[in-house]
């Protein structure tokens, strides 16, 4: 199966997928997820708890799953976000381009075709934010990157400006070595968060997160939090901008080029 994995890597590279790693389809991070939920740090994101057990075990999503193909697709890193003058909004980098779900899934059809050709009759499931998967935990196990102190997945040679997607498969593929943590003593991301949402290294409280309030929260934003958004109207990049590894961020996939009118929209 080593030859098949190399064929998948070659195809991924040709498609502009930055990284491809393989992990075993086994339970991961379930205890950490349950502890996060129990502490109330999911805020109003009830869906995280509804399928908590399902999230922890990929074999529940695809019975017979043996491997997870984890991929990273870069989006445009862009320049550092300037202070927004009145009337100019800030949108997180990942949301400035086309719908990444469609782009990623289209690329995955090519990778699945490689599997179909090599192992006829295998079963698979493609996941791009479309299924309850603890994608960062699996990607770390697959060697794609490590979960940093800002809770983002970080690749040492490319930072964290990328999307994650997975292919669960019944094909047993040789796994890659897991990624190791390189955050060291750095606390730049924690220091950069203006609302102290990173309550400790590797722990995020959504109730204090600008991205939560501008994306996940439904209804009117309470005045106390509306005053702390710092010009962000969709997401927030501050903890990623502070990360030293994002100095190495490379250009995004051409199909994810940002729309000019979303870089710094004005009212």
N, C-alpha and C positions, 0 to 999 in steps of 0.2 A: 504493500500500500504506500510505501515511500514514494514510488514513482507517481502515483495518483496525486499525492499531496504536492509534489513539485509541479505537476501539471496544473493543479488548482492555483498555486502561487504564480505561475507564469501567466495564466489567464487573468488573474486578478490584477497583476501589474499592467498587462496590456489594456485592461479596462479602466485604469486610473485609480484602482483601489490601493490605498497606501500600504496597508498591512493586512496580512491574513495569518491567523494562528489557529491551532487546533487544540481543543480541550475535551476531556472525557465528559460525557453527559451524566453527571452525578450531582447530587444536591450540594448547594453552596450558599453560605451566608444567611441561612434561614434564621438562626438565633439572633444574628445582628439585626435583621429586618424586624423580627418580633419585638426586640428591645426598643428599637426606634419608634415603632408604633405604640408600644406601651407607654413610652415617655410623652406621647402626644405630639411628637415632632413632625408628624405628617400633616398637621393642621386639618384642613377640611378635605384632604385627598383620601376619602373613604375607600376609593377603589384599590388603594394600596393594601388595605387590610382584607378586603373581600376575597382576594385570591392570594393571600400570603403564602399558604402552603403550596399552592400551585406554582407560585413564583420560585419557590425554593428548589423544586425538583423538575428539571426539564423533561424527564421521562413521563411525567404526568401530562405534558403537552403533546408529546409524540411517543406513544407506547412503543417500546423496543428501541428507542433512541440510544445510540452508542457514542456518538461524537457530536461536538458543536464546532462548526466552522465560524470563527469570529473575525469580522472584518472592520477596518477603520477607513472611512472616506472623508478626506479633508474638505473643509469649506474655507472660504476666503478669510485669512486672518485679519486683514485690514490694518490700518494705522491705529495707534492708541486713541481711545475715545476722548475727545476734548470736553471741557466743561460746556454744558449746553446753555447757550444764551436764551433768553425768553423767546418762546415761540418755536424753538427747535427741539425735536424729540430725539431720544436715544433708543435704538433698537439693537438687541443682541445680534452679534455677527451671524450666528447660525440661521437667523430668521430673515436675513436680508435677500436671500436668493430664492430660486424655485423650490417647490415642494420636494424635500429630500426623500420622503417616503417613496415617491414615484421614481425618482432617479435611482435610488438604491435598489429597489425591487427590479427595475429593468436590468440593472447590471447583474443581479443575482440570477436572473434567468439563464445567463450565459454560464455561470458557475454550476448551476444545477444541470445544465446540458452536459458538462464535463462528467459529472457524477453519473448521469443517465447512460452515457456512452460506456463508461468504465464498469459500472455495476447495474446492469438492467434489473428493474424490479425493486430497486431500493425505495424506501419511503423517506420523505423529507418534509420539513416545514420551514418556511421563510419567515423571519421575525424582524421587522423594522418598526419598532414602537407599536406593533400590531398584536402583541401577545404578552402575557405576564411573564417576563424573563428578567432575571437579575443580570443584565448584560455586562455591567462593569465587572462583577465577580467572575463571570465566565471569561471575559476578555483578559483579565489579569491572569487567570489560570492558563490561558492560551498563549501568554507571553506578549500580547499586543501592547500592554502598558500596565502601570500600577495605579491603584486608587490613591490619589494624593490627599494631602491634608485639607484641600478644598472640596473633596469628595468627587472631583472630576478624574477621569482616566487620563493619565499622562504618559506619553511616549517620550523616552529620553532624547530622541533625535528630532522630534517634531512638535513637542508640546501637547496641547489638549484641544486644539481647534479642529475637531473632527466628529463625525457621527459614527455610531456603532450599529452594526447589523449582524444577524446570525442566521445560519442555516443549521437546523437540527437534522440529523440524518441517522438512519439505521446502519449505515456503513461504519465499520470500526476502523478509524484512522489513527495512525501513531500521533500521540499528543506532543505538543511543544513544551519546553520547560516554562514554568510560570515566571512572570515578571517579578523583579525585585524592587523594593521601595528605595527611591533615591531622594526623597524629600529632606532627609538629614535633619539638621537643626533649624532649617528655614521656616519662618512663620510669616512670610510676605503676604500670603493670601489672607490669613487671619487678620493681619494688621490693616489690610486694604478694605475689608468689608465695613462699610459705614454703619451698618445696623447690627453688627455683632451676631450675624446669623451662624457663623462658624463658632459654635459655643465652645469647642475644643478641637484639637486636631482630629481630622477624619470624621467629625460629627457636625451635621448641619441641622438646624432647627428651622423648618419651613415657615414657622410662624413669624420669623424675623427676616425672611429672605425677600429681597426685591423681586426676584424672578417668580416666586410664589404669588406675591400680591398682584403682579402685572400679567400673569399667565393663568395660573391655576385657580385663583380665587374667583368666585362667582358673586356678582352683586357689587354694590358700592363699596369702595375701599374706605375703611375707617379713617377719619381725619388724622389721627395720630400717625398712621402709616402713609397716608397720602402726602404728608409733609416731609417724608424721609425717602422719597423715590429718586431724588437727585436727577430729575430729568428723564429717567428711564420710563418708557411706556410699554415695552415688551421685552421682558428678560433683563439680564444684567451681565456684564463681562468683567466686572472689577476684580474679582478674585483670580480670574484667568489672566488678565492683563498684568497682574502683579507677579505671576509665576515666572521665575527665571527661565524655565524650559521653553516658554513660548517665544523666546528670542530666536529659537530655531524653527519656528513655524514656517512651513512651505506653502506655496501657492495652492489654492483649493482646486477641486475637480472642475474642469471647464463647464460641465453641465450645472454647476452650482454657483456660477458667477452672480454676484449681488446685483440687484436692481438699483440703478443709480438713485432713484427717488426714495429708496429706503435707507440709504446710508446716513443721511441727516435730514429727515423730513421736517418741514416747517408747517405750522398751522395757518 
